[in-house]
Amino acid sequence: MRSTSNTIRTRRTVKAAAALLAGALALLLTACGSDDDKSSGTGSGTGTKDSGSTLTLPKLDGTTLEVAAVWTGTEQANFKKVLAEFEKRTGAKITFVPAQDPIINFLGSKIAGGSPPDVAMLPQPGAIKQAADKGWAKPLGAEALAELAKNYSQGWQDIGKVGDKQYGVYYKAANKSLIWYNAKVFENAGATAPATWKDLLTTAQTVYDSGVTPFSIGGADGWTLTDWFENVYLSQAGPEKYDQLAQHKIKWTDPSVKEALTTLAQIWGQKDWVAGGASGALQTEFPASVTQTFTGGDQPKAAMVYEGDFVQVNIADTKSKVGTDAKVFPFPKVGDTAPVVSGGDAAVILKDSEGAQALATFLASPDAAEIQAKLGGYLSPNKNVDVSVYPNEVQQTIAKALIAAGDDFRFDMSDQAPQAFGGTPGKGEWKDLQDFLKNPTDVAGIQQKLESDAATAYGN
């Protein structure tokens, strides 16, 4: 079996976080969004210390850096504003390098060609482990470590470690236990936000009876399907089983996996409940799965879309407003406890230098996070970020819940897996769950395929 030191995070409990998040979001089902800009708390002058900030950065005039990430569209544009602030403060010049999934393969080709980026934003702990094992990743220096210790809970520090060395700064987090819905459709249908899986099925039928397809699924992106599975599995099978499956200590042929897939099929197998049916969903990329839920007036292509807090970036590409037109409820509990699944992106240094270390230090600070937080569609695990900078009450409450939860979460299961199984388009779990979406009656067959692919990737 291939195991990583990062699995320390899987010894946490989710109950407190689930209760907190469910209660907090329940209060916001009728909340209104706000378009008011908030101050990021950052200045614009080049220098070693910004006004109002305790963060000291070196002078880096003449330094050039490359930062690679898979982010596109609005997400990329917003991150570039963070990099621009670092340039202002230090005098460095940064080039953003668009990467392809899986990013570890992209980086491998860059390193083989002798031109790795200085810093990469890695979306999987497994990728951090792989980069460290290959000698690509460089440990964080004293300044970055100090900033990290000051601003992050131990759990968020631990998932950036390999062995006893800190390699990653989790700059961006995600709450992946949310379902977003078109408020007008729910109002017209007389539907209410569900608290349990059974309630969700009832709500879906109510919406369907009103003439609107209940669910939009971005099945062209396999990672959305792994997130569906993880929420059902965590709530239904429980944290201990989740940890065991994440580490491949139990097989994907386990009865608990059968139960979760059978539960998923209650939605995925209802072809009239999924926009475009299975074939349409498999051609729908994640951004479109969101926008088609919040466009089309009273007759959008779907009423609900499951995914994390970052959905707000895509909602912003429509005329809908978060908190009024687009509302949210926690992923309904399938078992005894509602799930809290988190993800994130970590800054990892590939070319050790004063400039790269300074950038990692900056990204570990509230100064950097608050710039992107005020732009929306972003969540920081940094506990010292002023939540008032988030642009609406929904996002502020999600952020408060994440910080208040501390270490009480489970990290995305597929992100813990070897990338060949949990993070590669057209392979492993991504492809297997796409096949299951296409044919949700073949539970046993998909279990066998998942187990075969997992055994190969984990080496056991």
N, C-alpha and C positions, 0 to 999 in steps of 0.2 A: 504494500500500500504506500502511496505517496502522501505524506502528511506534511503540514507546515506549522511553524510556530505561531502563525497568525490565527490558528483555530482556538487560541485562548479566548477569543471573543465569544465562542460558542458555549461558554460555561455561564452565560448570563441568564437571568429570568426575564420574560417579556410581560408578565401580568401587570405590573405597575404602569408600564408605558402604554399598554393597550388600553387600560382603563382611563388613563389621563387623556390620551389622544381621542378616544371615543367621546368622552365627556366634553372635551374642548371643542371638537368639531361639531358636536350636536348643537352647541350654542350658536353656531355660525350658519345653520341651514337657511336662516333668513337674513344673514349679514349682508351689508352693502359694501361694495368695493369703493376705493378712493383713488382718484387720479392725481392726488396731490403729490408733488415731488418732495422727497425728504433729503435732508443734508446727509451726505455720506460721511461727514466727519473728517474728510481729508482735504488737504490743501493742494496748491498747484506749483509751489516753488521748488526749484532744484536745490538740494542741499542735503545735509546729513540728517536733519531732524525736521519733520513737518510740524507746522503750527498746530497745537492741540493734540499732538501725538507723542508718545514716549518712545516710539520706534526710531532707532538710529540706523541709517544705511550709509555705506561708504560712497565716496565720489568715484564714479566709474566712467568718466569721460573717455571716449575712444574705445570702450568695451562694446563688443557686439555679441548678442546671444540669440540662439534659436530655441523656440519652444514648440513642441509637437503635441497635438491633441486631435482626437477624432471629431471634435465639435464643429458643427456647421451652422449656417444661418444666423439667427438672432443670438443663439448661445455663443457662437464664435465672436460675433460683433461685440457682445457685452464683455466677454473676457478680454478682448483687445483693449477695452477702455481701462481695465485693471492694469494691463501691461503698459499702457500709455502713462499711467500715473507713476509707475516705477521708473520709466524713462525720465519723467520730469524731475523726480527726486534725486536721481543718481547720475543722469547724463548718459546712461547706457542706451544702446539702440537694440531693439528686439524685433526679430522676424518670427511671425507665427507660421508654423509649418503644418498644413493640413495632412492628417494621417488617415490611413484606411484601417478598417477592422479586418482581422485582429491586429491591434497596434503592435503587439510583440513581434509579429512577423514583419511588419513595416520597419520597426526599429532594427531588426536583425539584418534586413537588406541595407539599411543606412550604415550600420556598423561594419558590415562586410565591405562596403564601398569606401570606408574610411571617413564618413561624414555624418556621425551621429549628431542629433540635436543636443544642446546643452542640458535641457530639461524636457521631460516628457510627462504628460498627464495620463496616468495609468488607471483604467477603470476597474481593474480586478486585483484583489490581493494575490491571486495566483500568478498574475503577470509580474507583480513586484517580486515575488519569490523567484520566479524564473529569471528575471533580470539580475537579481542578486546572485543566484547560483551560477549564472554565466559570466559573472564579473563585470557586467555592464553598469549596474547601479553603484553609486558611490554613497557612503554614509553621510548623514547630515553633520555639519560642523556645530561648534559650541553655540553660536548665535542662534541658529535655527532651532537647535534642541531647547534652548532656553525659552524661545518664543512659543514653541510647541507645548512645553511643560506648563507654561503660564496660561495658555488659552484653551487647552483641550483636556477632556476627561481621559482617564487612563485607557478606557476601552478604545477610543479613537486613536490614541497613540499606539496601542498594541497592534492594531491591524495594519500599521505601516512598518512594523518590525519584521525582520527575518533573523532568527536566532536572537542574540542580544543587541543587535545593531538596528538603529533607526534609519530607514531609507525613505519613508514616505511621509508627506504632509497632506493630510486629507483636507484639501481646499474646498471641495464641494461634496455635499451629502445629498441624499434623496430619501424621502419617506415614500416607500413603494407600497403602502397599504391604504390607498385611496381610490374611490370611484367618483368621477366627475359626472354631473348630469345637467341636462338642458332644463332649466327651471320652468320655462314656458310649457314644455311638453308635459312635465310632471303635473303642472297646475291644470292643464287642459284635461289630462287623464284622471285627475283625482288621485294620483299616486303619491306615496309618502316614502321618505328615506328609510330603508330597511336596516335592522340591527343584526339579523341572523341570515344565514344562507337560505333558509326556508322562506323568510320574508322577502329576500331578493328575488326568488323565483316567482313569488306572488306579485311583486312590483313589476317584474318583467312582463308577466301575463297581462296585468292591468294596462301597461303602456302599449303592448301589442294590440289589445282589444280596442285601444283608442285610435289605432291606425298608423302607429309609428313603430319601426323596428327597434327593439330594446337596446341591442349592444353593437358598438363599433369595435372591431378588433384589428389591430395592426399586425396581421399574421405574416406579412412579408418580412418583418423583422422578428426573428425567432426569439430574441430576448424578451419581448413582451409576453410570449407564451410561457417562458420559464417563470416569469414573475407571477402570472396567474397561478401556476402550479404551486409555487412556494408559499403563497398566502393560504391557499386551501390546505396544503400539507402541514404547515406550521400550526394552524388553528386546529386541524382535525387530529393529526398524529401526535402533536405536542413537541415541546422544545428538545427533549432528549432524542427522540427519533429523528428530528430535523438535523441535529448535530451529527448523529450517526450516519445518516444518508449523505450529508455534506462531505463527510470524510471517507465515504464509501466503506464504512464499517458494517453496514447492512447493504444488501443487494437491492437493486431496483425491481427485482421480482418479489420483494417483500409484500405481504398482504396490505401493509399500510399505504404503499404506492398504488396498489390496485384500487383501494378505497378512494384515494384522492383523485385518480384518473376517472373513476366511475362518477364521482361527484362533479368534476369538471364537465363531463359529457352531458350532464343535465342542462347545461347551457350550450356548450359547443355542438352538441348533437341535435339541437333544435334549429334547423336550418333557417326557419323564418324569424328566429330571434337574433340572427347575426347579419349585419348589413352586407349585402352581396352574397350571402351564403358562404360556405367554406371557401369556394373558389375565389369569390370576391375578396374575402378577408385575407387570403394568401397573396393577393396582389396589392393589398393596401399597406403602405408604409406607415410607420408610427405617426409622423406629423399629420398625414391625411386622415388617420383614424380619429384624431382630435378635431381638426377643423371641420370635418363633415358632420360632427356632432353638434357644432355650434354655428352652422350656417344653414340657410334654407327656410328661415322663418319658422312657421308652425309645423313644417314638414321637413325636418332635417333627415338625413339618412339614418340616424340613430339617436336614441335618447341618452345613452350612457356610454362612457368610455373609461376603462380601467387603466390607470397608471399613476405615477408618482406626482409629487408637488411640481415637478418641472413641466407638467402639462400646461402650466400658465403661460409659458413662453409661446406655445402654439395657439392658445386661446387668444393671445394678444394679436395674432395675425388675422383674427376675425373682428367683427364689430361687437361681439359679446364682451361683457364685463364680468370679471371674477367677483363673486359675491352677490350679483344680481341676476344676470342671465346664466352664468355658469356657477353652479354650486357643487358642493362636495360632501361625501360622507365616508366614514372609515370603512375599509373592506369588512363586510359582515362576518361575524364569527361563524365558523363551520362547526367547531367543537365547543369546548368550554370557554375559550378565551379568544378575543379578537386578535389577529396577527399584527405584529409590528416588524416589518421587513425593511431594512435599510440598505442603501447602496452608496457609492461615492467615487470620487476621482482624486487620486493622490499625485502630487508633484514629486517626481523622482529625478535626481541629478544623474546624468550620464557622462558629463564632462566636468570634472571637478575644477572649480576656479572660484576666485573671489566673487565674480559676477553671478555665477550660478548659485552659490551659497547665499548671496544677498537676496536673490530672487526667491529662494525657498523660504528664507526668513520673512520676507515681505508677505508671501502667500500664507504664512502661518499666523499673520497678524490680523487684528480686527480691521486695520486700515484698508487692506486689500479686499477683504470679504464684504465690507460695508459698501464699497463702490458697486459691486455686482448685485448685492442684496436689494438696493433701492431700485434696480432696473427690473426686478421681478423674475419669476421662473428659476429661482436659485435659492438654495438652502445651505447654510453653513453650519458645520458641527462646532465651530469656534464659540465657546461659551461666553466670550466677552464682546461679541457683536451686539450692538444696541438694536434690539428688535424693532424699535420705532422706525428704523430706516427701511424696513420691508414695506412695499407700496400699498398693501391693503390688509384688512383685518384678518382675512383668511390666512394669508401667508404669515402674518405675525403670530397667529395662534399655532400654526404648524411648527414654526420655528421655536416658540416657547415650549411646546410639547417635546420636541426633539432634545432640547437642552435639559429640560427638567427630567427627562427619562434617563439621563446620564449614560450608564453602560447597559441599561435594560433594553436591549434590542437584539435581533438576529441579523447578521449581514447576509445579503443576497447569496443564496446557495450556489447558483451557477457561477458567481464571481469568485467563490472559494475553490472551485474545481480547476483542474488543469485546463488551460485554454482550449485544447483540442476537443474537450468534452463540453465545457460550459461557456465558451466565448468565441466560437468560430462560425461565421455564416455558412450554411449548407452542410454542416457537420454536427455530429454529437447530439447533445440535448436539443439544440436549436432546431435541427432538421427533424429529429424524432418527434418533437411536439408539433411541428408543422404537419408531419404525416398523420399525427393523431387528430389534429384539427380537421384534416381532410376525411378521416375515417374514425370517428370516436367510438365505434362499436368494437374495434380491435384492441381492447385493453391488454390482453395477454401478449399479443404480438408486439405492441409498443414497449411493454415491460421488458421483453426479451431483447429487443433492439437497444433500449436504454442501458440495460445491464452489460450487453456486449461492448457497446461503445465506452461505457464508464470503465469497465475492466481493462480495456486497452489503454485508455488515457491515464488511469491511476497506476497501471502496472501491476494489478492484482486481480 
